[in-house]
Amino acid sequence: MEEITIIEPQINFPVEDRDDEQPLYIPEEDYDED
């Protein structure tokens, strides 16, 4: 059961799928413009 807990958070972070909509991480390059 512990092994399944490691797979749950991976699906909760669809960063690659929402990379074009709104990225979860803010790059320093984008932060410099603000």
C-alpha positions in Angstrom: 0.0 0.0 0.0 2.9 2.4 0.7 4.0 2.0 -2.9 0.6 3.3 -4.2 1.0 6.4 -2.1 4.0 7.4 -4.1 2.1 7.2 -7.4 -0.8 9.4 -6.1 1.2 12.6 -5.8 2.7 12.1 -9.3 -0.7 12.3 -10.9 -1.6 15.3 -8.7 1.1 17.4 -10.4 0.2 17.7 -14.1 2.7 20.4 -14.8 3.7 19.1 -18.2 0.0 19.0 -19.2 -0.6 22.6 -18.0 2.7 24.1 -19.0 1.0 26.2 -21.6 -1.9 27.3 -19.5 -0.3 28.5 -16.3 3.0 27.0 -15.0 3.2 26.2 -11.3 6.8 27.4 -11.1 7.8 31.0 -11.9 11.1 31.3 -13.7 13.4 34.2 -12.7 13.3 35.6 -16.3 9.5 36.1 -16.0 10.0 37.5 -12.5 12.5 40.1 -13.7 9.9 41.7 -16.0 7.6 42.4 -13.1 
